[in-house]
């Protein structure tokens, strides 16, 4: 007996659809340019392999059975999938990558990123997008370890990695903020390290799989660690600790009086943000990566990625 693999071919699935649409074996045979006996034989082969009856032959019309209807439904889906695969293969042959993974730091504007994703999809590329959130050195590590094709929002240099290319996005100012009801909201400025050390700091865990780094923590200080910038903001809004956050991200909360910017004795930190691509074994970018690199060269896009956080 023939296996299900042998009989569930795109050709046979199309033939079954033709029978259902034509309403009879004879009409479908004419349409497909087959003699009716050949068509009947092929349908019987499929039925034998699946061990089901696909068409009710008691009526003059070829009426699909319940099992037949299910196969027609699934068959239509499989035929669409086959067509989609063929389409993707043809497009990939024109220089588009099958998948593009972006490692995007949590300090980048999610609204701007999604606007870029929208514009990317508007071209109907065959490339599948995968977005990963990165934190500090983890944003770049996803690229250098081969888990991403493009890192957006890199704050640490990767100049020692062969083949790595990077370009500046702009400077991001980090400010020290606390909730208005936090004890540090009322102490005299500038706040010294000794005063800060007596209060809990909120830190975002570096997403690097090995090593990693922390920013702005003092030895001996109590630390509450969270895993995203959004979580850090929520924790600081509740008054559970203080810490440095990107000024554009906290601006709406500061304007609404829900967070207070405090001057600290240590200098304000402004971090130069980059985007990076390439790495060991990198050749020329495919069309999807090239599209993203073209967008990231725009000063307006760079500004929006750093600044556009004004949505609650």
BELZIFEN-V963039 format. One record per helix or strand of 2 or more residues. SS is the DSSP state (h for helix, s for strand). FROM is the first residue (numbers start at 1). TO is the last residue. If there is no record, write none. Layout:
# BELZIFEN-V963039
[[SS & FROM & TO] [SS & FROM & TO]]
This chain:
# BELZIFEN-V963039
[[h & 4 & 7] [h & 10 & 22] [h & 25 & 32] [h & 36 & 50] [s & 55 & 56] [s & 63 & 64] [h & 66 & 92] [s & 99 & 105] [h & 110 & 121] [s & 128 & 134] [h & 137 & 144] [s & 150 & 154] [s & 164 & 178] [h & 183 & 185] [h & 193 & 197] [s & 201 & 204] [s & 223 & 226] [h & 229 & 237] [s & 242 & 246] [h & 247 & 255] [s & 260 & 261] [s & 269 & 278] [h & 287 & 296] [h & 299 & 307]]
